[in-house]
Amino acid sequence: MEKGMASRSWRCQSQELDSVEETAEKPDTSEPVFEEEPSPSTSGSSDAEFPAPTKKLNQRLALASVAVAVGMFVATRGAGAGPDLNQLAAGAMQYDAAITNGRPTVVEFYADWCVVCREMAKEVYLAEQNYKDKVNFVLLNIDNKRWAEEVEEYGVGGIPHFVFLDSDGVEEGSAVGKLPRSILEENLAAMARGDKLLPHSGVVGRVTEPGQRPAGFTAPAVVEPRTHG
């Protein structure tokens, strides 16, 4: 009988130990170890987080887009942007008037298809703004037969080709190709003072050659002086 009681007691202790071990092995999942961000749901609750576009919301977005575009435009203009080459040519003084008004003159020979001329349009415009009250600015299109004599007289090859004339229309110097604005402005300052010697003459930069005309290019049919120079 004592053996039976001892056996039952041993089995009870064994079951209790097994129960303790199982309890120790199983983690307590009643409280999470860390909290996770709730993932976006595709249920109806997402409508509350991301409301459907409304007319008022669309108007606000449109106004915001316009404001950004205007800001970028103003920033570009404020950075010194000027007119393009055609606008610069259209606003230039006529050659015949320039060489007879008693002021020194800068003549730029150019072409509509000239890559370097387009690149320099902004620099020429900015220099012109600083000296337009003292120096004439003229642009002559080499494709305009009206200026064939001047193209030959000043030996125009690569463009842009700048010719600097004194107040009597006499050439003081020239420069060819893409130039820093500082060179233009230093020459303009000397011309405005009436100096006979220019600080920069004979300077040659990167040019566009006449042979680089686009295939199929047709010169302007009208050869009036104001046809782009």
Helices and strands as residue ranges (DSSP letters): H 2-25, H 45-49, H 55-78, H 85-90, H 95-98, E 105-110, H 115-131, E 136-141, G 145-147, H 148-153, E 161-165, E 171-176, H 181-193, E 203-204, G 210-212
